[in-house]
Amino acid sequence: MEVLEKEDICTIEDIYDLPDGIRAELMDGKIYYMAPPSWSHQKISSNLHNQIYNYIKESNGQCEVLAAPFAVFLDDDLNYA
């Protein structure tokens, strides 16, 4: 993995170039590396996912609940893109 200088500006391409399994976020041109989720985080996340899924299903809602991590892009107005 390339070491970036302090003044380097990172792009989404830099995130996609990271090795598989590396969890990171890109904010304001900087890459922030993340630790994997803990056991308790995963248990809470699973329970929350099930509760929301069941509520939507019982209410005949049109939304989906996704549990796995996936790319999310937020613009300056905090709208997802």
N, CA, C and O atoms as a Tinker XYZ file with bonds, in Angstrom:
   324  protein
     1  N      0.847000   -1.167000    0.000000    73     2
     2  CA     0.000000    0.000000    0.000000    64     1     3
     3  C      0.896000    1.236000    0.000000    63     2     4     5
     4  O      1.885000    1.303000    0.731000    81     3
     5  N      0.536000    2.205000   -0.827000    73     3     6
     6  CA     1.313000    3.438000   -0.970000    64     5     7
     7  C      1.099000    4.341000    0.237000    63     6     8     9
     8  O     -0.031000    4.513000    0.695000    81     7
     9  N      2.171000    4.912000    0.749000    73     7    10
    10  CA     2.079000    5.879000    1.837000    64     9    11
    11  C      1.834000    7.243000    1.219000    63    10    12    13
    12  O      2.586000    7.683000    0.349000    81    11
    13  N      0.784000    7.911000    1.666000    73    11    14
    14  CA     0.420000    9.208000    1.105000    64    13    15
    15  C      1.028000   10.330000    1.944000    63    14    16    17
    16  O      1.059000   10.255000    3.172000    81    15
    17  N      1.498000   11.344000    1.279000    73    15    18
    18  CA     2.023000   12.521000    1.960000    64    17    19
    19  C      0.867000   13.325000    2.548000    63    18    20    21
    20  O     -0.277000   13.191000    2.113000    81    19
    21  N      1.171000   14.152000    3.528000    73    19    22
    22  CA     0.150000   14.923000    4.232000    64    21    23
    23  C     -0.669000   15.793000    3.282000    63    22    24    25
    24  O     -1.870000   15.966000    3.491000    81    23
    25  N     -0.041000   16.343000    2.244000    73    23    26
    26  CA    -0.754000   17.255000    1.346000    64    25    27
    27  C     -1.489000   16.536000    0.214000    63    26    28    29
    28  O     -2.212000   17.178000   -0.548000    81    27
    29  N     -1.319000   15.204000    0.089000    73    27    30
    30  CA    -2.006000   14.471000   -0.967000    64    29    31
    31  C     -3.517000   14.482000   -0.738000    63    30    32    33
    32  O     -3.992000   14.339000    0.388000    81    31
    33  N     -4.251000   14.654000   -1.821000    73    31    34
    34  CA    -5.703000   14.596000   -1.782000    64    33    35
    35  C     -6.117000   13.250000   -2.358000    63    34    36    37
    36  O     -5.735000   12.906000   -3.477000    81    35
    37  N     -6.883000   12.502000   -1.611000    73    35    38
    38  CA    -7.331000   11.178000   -2.046000    64    37    39
    39  C     -8.669000   11.296000   -2.765000    63    38    40    41
    40  O     -9.431000   12.237000   -2.542000    81    39
    41  N     -8.936000   10.337000   -3.618000    73    39    42
    42  CA   -10.194000   10.287000   -4.377000    64    41    43
    43  C    -10.849000    8.935000   -4.168000    63    42    44    45
    44  O    -10.280000    8.049000   -3.529000    81    43
    45  N    -12.042000    8.783000   -4.707000    73    43    46
    46  CA   -12.760000    7.515000   -4.602000    64    45    47
    47  C    -11.960000    6.386000   -5.245000    63    46    48    49
    48  O    -12.050000    5.237000   -4.814000    81    47
    49  N    -11.185000    6.709000   -6.268000    73    47    50
    50  CA   -10.344000    5.686000   -6.894000    64    49    51
    51  C     -9.332000    5.116000   -5.895000    63    50    52    53
    52  O     -9.017000    3.926000   -5.930000    81    51
    53  N     -8.826000    5.976000   -5.004000    73    51    54
    54  CA    -7.884000    5.507000   -3.982000    64    53    55
    55  C     -8.556000    4.518000   -3.028000    63    54    56    57
    56  O     -7.933000    3.548000   -2.595000    81    55
    57  N     -9.814000    4.763000   -2.704000    73    55    58
    58  CA   -10.559000    3.824000   -1.851000    64    57    59
    59  C    -10.715000    2.488000   -2.565000    63    58    60    61
    60  O    -10.475000    1.431000   -1.981000    81    59
    61  N    -11.117000    2.540000   -3.828000    73    59    62
    62  CA   -11.327000    1.298000   -4.579000    64    61    63
    63  C    -10.018000    0.557000   -4.847000    63    62    64    65
    64  O    -10.044000   -0.645000   -5.110000    81    63
    65  N     -8.886000    1.235000   -4.787000    73    63    66
    66  CA    -7.587000    0.599000   -4.984000    64    65    67
    67  C     -7.066000   -0.096000   -3.722000    63    66    68    69
    68  O     -6.068000   -0.813000   -3.785000    81    67
    69  N     -7.726000    0.105000   -2.585000    73    67    70
    70  CA    -7.272000   -0.543000   -1.355000    64    69    71
    71  C     -7.451000   -2.055000   -1.473000    63    70    72    73
    72  O     -8.350000   -2.517000   -2.175000    81    71
    73  N     -6.612000   -2.822000   -0.799000    73    71    74
    74  CA    -6.749000   -4.286000   -0.838000    64    73    75
    75  C     -8.095000   -4.731000   -0.266000    63    74    76    77
    76  O     -8.670000   -4.054000    0.587000    81    75
    77  N     -8.590000   -5.869000   -0.742000    73    75    78
    78  CA    -9.848000   -6.419000   -0.230000    64    77    79
    79  C     -9.771000   -6.574000    1.282000    63    78    80    81
    80  O     -8.738000   -6.958000    1.831000    81    79
    81  N    -10.864000   -6.273000    1.935000    73    79    82
    82  CA   -10.943000   -6.433000    3.382000    64    81    83
    83  C    -10.531000   -5.214000    4.176000    63    82    84    85
    84  O    -10.736000   -5.178000    5.389000    81    83
    85  N     -9.958000   -4.216000    3.532000    73    83    86
    86  CA    -9.583000   -2.981000    4.227000    64    85    87
    87  C    -10.816000   -2.089000    4.304000    63    86    88    89
    88  O    -11.391000   -1.721000    3.280000    81    87
    89  N    -11.216000   -1.746000    5.524000    73    87    90
    90  CA   -12.377000   -0.879000    5.725000    64    89    91
    91  C    -11.888000    0.552000    5.893000    63    90    92    93
    92  O    -11.065000    0.845000    6.760000    81    91
    93  N    -12.407000    1.437000    5.050000    73    91    94
    94  CA   -11.962000    2.828000    5.109000    64    93    95
    95  C    -13.068000    3.738000    4.600000    63    94    96    97
    96  O    -13.955000    3.309000    3.862000    81    95
    97  N    -13.002000    4.989000    5.002000    73    95    98
    98  CA   -13.915000    6.023000    4.530000    64    97    99
    99  C    -13.098000    7.162000    3.940000    63    98   100   101
   100  O    -11.974000    7.428000    4.365000    81    99
   101  N    -13.681000    7.822000    2.959000    73    99   102
   102  CA   -13.057000    8.989000    2.340000    64   101   103
   103  C    -13.867000   10.210000    2.739000    63   102   104   105
   104  O    -15.053000   10.318000    2.424000    81   103
   105  N    -13.207000   11.133000    3.440000    73   103   106
   106  CA   -13.872000   12.370000    3.861000    64   105   107
   107  C    -12.937000   13.542000    3.615000    63   106   108   109
   108  O    -11.803000   13.567000    4.093000    81   107
   109  N    -13.431000   14.503000    2.869000    73   107   110
   110  CA   -12.668000   15.719000    2.594000    64   109   111
   111  C    -11.274000   15.418000    2.056000    63   110   112   113
   112  O    -10.301000   16.067000    2.437000    81   111
   113  N    -11.183000   14.426000    1.163000    73   111   114
   114  CA    -9.922000   14.103000    0.518000    64   113   115
   115  C     -8.944000   13.309000    1.355000    63   114   116   117
   116  O     -7.790000   13.141000    0.960000    81   115
   117  N     -9.384000   12.812000    2.514000    73   115   118
   118  CA    -8.515000   12.026000    3.385000    64   117   119
   119  C     -9.132000   10.652000    3.595000    63   118   120   121
   120  O    -10.351000   10.520000    3.701000    81   119
   121  N     -8.281000    9.629000    3.654000    73   119   122
   122  CA    -8.739000    8.273000    3.932000    64   121   123
   123  C     -8.623000    8.014000    5.429000    63   122   124   125
   124  O     -7.574000    8.230000    6.036000    81   123
   125  N     -9.725000    7.547000    6.009000    73   123   126
   126  CA    -9.764000    7.174000    7.418000    64   125   127
   127  C    -10.003000    5.670000    7.497000    63   126   128   129
   128  O    -11.023000    5.170000    7.023000    81   127
   129  N     -9.055000    4.952000    8.098000    73   127   130
   130  CA    -9.156000    3.504000    8.216000    64   129   131
   131  C    -10.005000    3.150000    9.435000    63   130   132   133
   132  O     -9.929000    3.810000   10.471000    81   131
   133  N    -10.811000    2.104000    9.296000    73   131   134
   134  CA   -11.743000    1.717000   10.348000    64   133   135
   135  C    -11.418000    0.320000   10.864000    63   134   136   137
   136  O    -10.986000   -0.554000   10.113000    81   135
   137  N    -11.633000    0.134000   12.139000    73   135   138
   138  CA   -11.490000   -1.187000   12.746000    64   137   139
   139  C    -12.714000   -2.023000   12.378000    63   138   140   141
   140  O    -13.779000   -1.468000   12.108000    81   139
   141  N    -12.579000   -3.330000   12.363000    73   139   142
   142  CA   -13.755000   -4.172000   12.110000    64   141   143
   143  C    -14.745000   -4.047000   13.257000    63   142   144   145
   144  O    -14.352000   -3.731000   14.381000    81   143
   145  N    -16.029000   -4.291000   12.989000    73   143   146
   146  CA   -17.030000   -4.184000   14.050000    64   145   147
   147  C    -16.813000   -5.247000   15.136000    63   146   148   149
   148  O    -16.336000   -6.349000   14.865000    81   147
   149  N    -17.171000   -4.888000   16.351000    73   147   150
   150  CA   -17.015000   -5.803000   17.485000    64   149   151
   151  C    -18.172000   -6.807000   17.524000    63   150   152   153
   152  O    -19.153000   -6.681000   16.792000    81   151
   153  N    -18.026000   -7.806000   18.400000    73   151   154
   154  CA   -19.063000   -8.819000   18.594000    64   153   155
   155  C    -20.376000   -8.160000   19.029000    63   154   156   157
   156  O    -21.431000   -8.452000   18.467000    81   155
   157  N    -20.315000   -7.287000   20.011000    73   155   158
   158  CA   -21.549000   -6.649000   20.497000    64   157   159
   159  C    -22.171000   -5.767000   19.421000    63   158   160   161
   160  O    -23.396000   -5.707000   19.315000    81   159
   161  N    -21.360000   -5.083000   18.625000    73   159   162
   162  CA   -21.888000   -4.274000   17.526000    64   161   163
   163  C    -22.668000   -5.158000   16.558000    63   162   164   165
   164  O    -23.767000   -4.797000   16.135000    81   163
   165  N    -22.107000   -6.311000   16.208000    73   163   166
   166  CA   -22.761000   -7.212000   15.271000    64   165   167
   167  C    -24.068000   -7.759000   15.844000    63   166   168   169
   168  O    -25.049000   -7.884000   15.110000    81   167
   169  N    -24.105000   -8.085000   17.126000    73   167   170
   170  CA   -25.338000   -8.577000   17.753000    64   169   171
   171  C    -26.418000   -7.500000   17.739000    63   170   172   173
   172  O    -27.570000   -7.782000   17.411000    81   171
   173  N    -26.055000   -6.272000   18.092000    73   171   174
   174  CA   -27.011000   -5.166000   18.092000    64   173   175
   175  C    -27.488000   -4.887000   16.678000    63   174   176   177
   176  O    -28.682000   -4.690000   16.451000    81   175
   177  N    -26.573000   -4.869000   15.734000    73   175   178
   178  CA   -26.917000   -4.612000   14.334000    64   177   179
   179  C    -27.881000   -5.672000   13.801000    63   178   180   181
   180  O    -28.842000   -5.344000   13.106000    81   179
   181  N    -27.630000   -6.925000   14.121000    73   179   182
   182  CA   -28.490000   -8.018000   13.671000    64   181   183
   183  C    -29.887000   -7.890000   14.262000    63   182   184   185
   184  O    -30.879000   -8.053000   13.553000    81   183
   185  N    -29.969000   -7.603000   15.543000    73   183   186
   186  CA   -31.256000   -7.439000   16.203000    64   185   187
   187  C    -32.027000   -6.255000   15.614000    63   186   188   189
   188  O    -33.222000   -6.360000   15.338000    81   187
   189  N    -31.346000   -5.147000   15.426000    73   187   190
   190  CA   -31.974000   -3.960000   14.852000    64   189   191
   191  C    -32.471000   -4.237000   13.427000    63   190   192   193
   192  O    -33.576000   -3.836000   13.061000    81   191
   193  N    -31.660000   -4.915000   12.640000    73   191   194
   194  CA   -32.053000   -5.290000   11.278000    64   193   195
   195  C    -33.336000   -6.108000   11.301000    63   194   196   197
   196  O    -34.261000   -5.834000   10.536000    81   195
   197  N    -33.398000   -7.116000   12.178000    73   195   198
   198  CA   -34.585000   -7.967000   12.257000    64   197   199
   199  C    -35.820000   -7.186000   12.673000    63   198   200   201
   200  O    -36.899000   -7.388000   12.114000    81   199
   201  N    -35.674000   -6.306000   13.639000    73   199   202
   202  CA   -36.811000   -5.507000   14.111000    64   201   203
   203  C    -37.354000   -4.602000   13.006000    63   202   204   205
   204  O    -38.566000   -4.521000   12.803000    81   203
   205  N    -36.467000   -3.934000   12.305000    73   203   206
   206  CA   -36.888000   -3.033000   11.229000    64   205   207
   207  C    -37.503000   -3.823000   10.081000    63   206   208   209
   208  O    -38.534000   -3.431000    9.535000    81   207
   209  N    -36.868000   -4.941000    9.713000    73   207   210
   210  CA   -37.392000   -5.780000    8.638000    64   209   211
   211  C    -38.809000   -6.262000    8.964000    63   210   212   213
   212  O    -39.707000   -6.170000    8.127000    81   211
   213  N    -39.005000   -6.773000   10.178000    73   211   214
   214  CA   -40.322000   -7.271000   10.572000    64   213   215
   215  C    -41.365000   -6.162000   10.558000    63   214   216   217
   216  O    -42.492000   -6.381000   10.113000    81   215
   217  N    -41.009000   -4.984000   11.036000    73   215   218
   218  CA   -41.950000   -3.863000   11.043000    64   217   219
   219  C    -42.370000   -3.505000    9.615000    63   218   220   221
   220  O    -43.556000   -3.324000    9.343000    81   219
   221  N    -41.408000   -3.404000    8.714000    73   219   222
   222  CA   -41.713000   -3.064000    7.320000    64   221   223
   223  C    -42.594000   -4.136000    6.694000    63   222   224   225
   224  O    -43.561000   -3.819000    6.002000    81   223
   225  N    -42.270000   -5.390000    6.928000    73   223   226
   226  CA   -43.043000   -6.495000    6.355000    64   225   227
   227  C    -44.474000   -6.499000    6.886000    63   226   228   229
   228  O    -45.421000   -6.635000    6.112000    81   227
   229  N    -44.636000   -6.352000    8.189000    73   227   230
   230  CA   -45.964000   -6.344000    8.808000    64   229   231
   231  C    -46.792000   -5.139000    8.381000    63   230   232   233
   232  O    -48.021000   -5.200000    8.377000    81   231
   233  N    -46.130000   -4.049000    8.023000    73   231   234
   234  CA   -46.817000   -2.817000    7.606000    64   233   235
   235  C    -47.001000   -2.750000    6.098000    63   234   236   237
   236  O    -47.469000   -1.737000    5.579000    81   235
   237  N    -46.634000   -3.826000    5.378000    73   235   238
   238  CA   -46.686000   -3.846000    3.915000    64   237   239
   239  C    -45.908000   -2.680000    3.312000    63   238   240   241
   240  O    -46.320000   -2.091000    2.312000    81   239
   241  N    -44.782000   -2.360000    3.935000    73   239   242
   242  CA   -43.947000   -1.260000    3.459000    64   241   243
   243  C    -43.191000   -1.618000    2.193000    63   242   244   245
   244  O    -43.050000   -2.790000    1.844000    81   243
   245  N    -42.714000   -0.604000    1.521000    73   243   246
   246  CA   -41.982000   -0.783000    0.273000    64   245   247
   247  C    -40.470000   -0.653000    0.450000    63   246   248   249
   248  O    -39.729000   -0.778000   -0.525000    81   247
   249  N    -40.006000   -0.409000    1.653000    73   247   250
   250  CA   -38.574000   -0.218000    1.909000    64   249   251
   251  C    -37.854000   -1.550000    2.009000    63   250   252   253
   252  O    -38.481000   -2.597000    2.171000    81   251
   253  N    -36.538000   -1.501000    1.912000    73   251   254
   254  CA   -35.691000   -2.660000    2.113000    64   253   255
   255  C    -34.702000   -2.371000    3.233000    63   254   256   257
   256  O    -34.313000   -1.224000    3.454000    81   255
   257  N    -34.306000   -3.413000    3.927000    73   255   258
   258  CA   -33.292000   -3.300000    4.958000    64   257   259
   259  C    -32.087000   -4.099000    4.490000    63   258   260   261
   260  O    -32.205000   -5.288000    4.195000    81   259
   261  N    -30.941000   -3.459000    4.422000    73   259   262
   262  CA   -29.712000   -4.113000    3.974000    64   261   263
   263  C    -28.739000   -4.159000    5.135000    63   262   264   265
   264  O    -28.450000   -3.134000    5.753000    81   263
   265  N    -28.233000   -5.345000    5.432000    73   263   266
   266  CA   -27.364000   -5.510000    6.590000    64   265   267
   267  C    -25.884000   -5.432000    6.246000    63   266   268   269
   268  O    -25.087000   -4.973000    7.065000    81   267
   269  N    -25.507000   -5.865000    5.068000    73   267   270
   270  CA   -24.089000   -5.926000    4.723000    64   269   271
   271  C    -23.546000   -4.537000    4.385000    63   270   272   273
   272  O    -24.288000   -3.691000    3.886000    81   271
   273  N    -22.263000   -4.294000    4.651000    73   271   274
   274  CA   -21.697000   -2.997000    4.261000    64   273   275
   275  C    -21.657000   -2.857000    2.741000    63   274   276   277
   276  O    -21.402000   -3.822000    2.021000    81   275
   277  N    -21.906000   -1.670000    2.280000    73   275   278
   278  CA   -21.824000   -1.357000    0.860000    64   277   279
   279  C    -21.492000    0.120000    0.719000    63   278   280   281
   280  O    -21.611000    0.882000    1.679000    81   279
   281  N    -21.083000    0.518000   -0.455000    73   279   282
   282  CA   -20.651000    1.897000   -0.676000    64   281   283
   283  C    -21.833000    2.858000   -0.599000    63   282   284   285
   284  O    -22.885000    2.611000   -1.189000    81   283
   285  N    -21.653000    3.936000    0.120000    73   283   286
   286  CA   -22.633000    5.019000    0.221000    64   285   287
   287  C    -21.890000    6.306000   -0.063000    63   286   288   289
   288  O    -20.819000    6.546000    0.493000    81   287
   289  N    -22.452000    7.132000   -0.923000    73   287   290
   290  CA   -21.834000    8.390000   -1.297000    64   289   291
   291  C    -22.745000    9.534000   -0.869000    63   290   292   293
   292  O    -23.899000    9.596000   -1.293000    81   291
   293  N    -22.242000   10.436000   -0.037000    73   291   294
   294  CA   -22.998000   11.589000    0.424000    64   293   295
   295  C    -22.408000   12.845000   -0.213000    63   294   296   297
   296  O    -21.190000   13.007000   -0.279000    81   295
   297  N    -23.284000   13.725000   -0.678000    73   295   298
   298  CA   -22.788000   14.981000   -1.226000    64   297   299
   299  C    -22.768000   16.036000   -0.121000    63   298   300   301
   300  O    -23.020000   15.722000    1.042000    81   299
   301  N    -22.472000   17.278000   -0.478000    73   299   302
   302  CA   -22.349000   18.344000    0.518000    64   301   303
   303  C    -23.644000   18.627000    1.255000    63   302   304   305
   304  O    -23.614000   19.160000    2.364000    81   303
   305  N    -24.792000   18.279000    0.660000    73   303   306
   306  CA   -26.083000   18.497000    1.290000    64   305   307
   307  C    -26.546000   17.280000    2.077000    63   306   308   309
   308  O    -27.692000   17.234000    2.524000    81   307
   309  N    -25.670000   16.290000    2.252000    73   307   310
   310  CA   -25.948000   15.053000    2.955000    64   309   311
   311  C    -27.071000   14.248000    2.301000    63   310   312   313
   312  O    -27.816000   13.547000    2.986000    81   311
   313  N    -27.186000   14.347000    1.015000    73   311   314
   314  CA   -28.108000   13.501000    0.260000    64   313   315
   315  C    -27.310000   12.330000   -0.284000    63   314   316   317
   316  O    -26.163000   12.493000   -0.700000    81   315
   317  N    -27.913000   11.152000   -0.282000    73   315   318
   318  CA   -27.170000   10.023000   -0.843000    64   317   319
   319  C    -27.198000   10.099000   -2.343000    63   318   320   321
   320  O    -28.168000   10.576000   -2.932000    81   319
   321  N    -26.131000    9.628000   -2.968000    73   319   322
   322  CA   -26.033000    9.669000   -4.416000    64   321   323
   323  C    -25.818000    8.278000   -4.956000    63   322   324
   324  O    -25.709000    8.097000   -6.169000    81   323
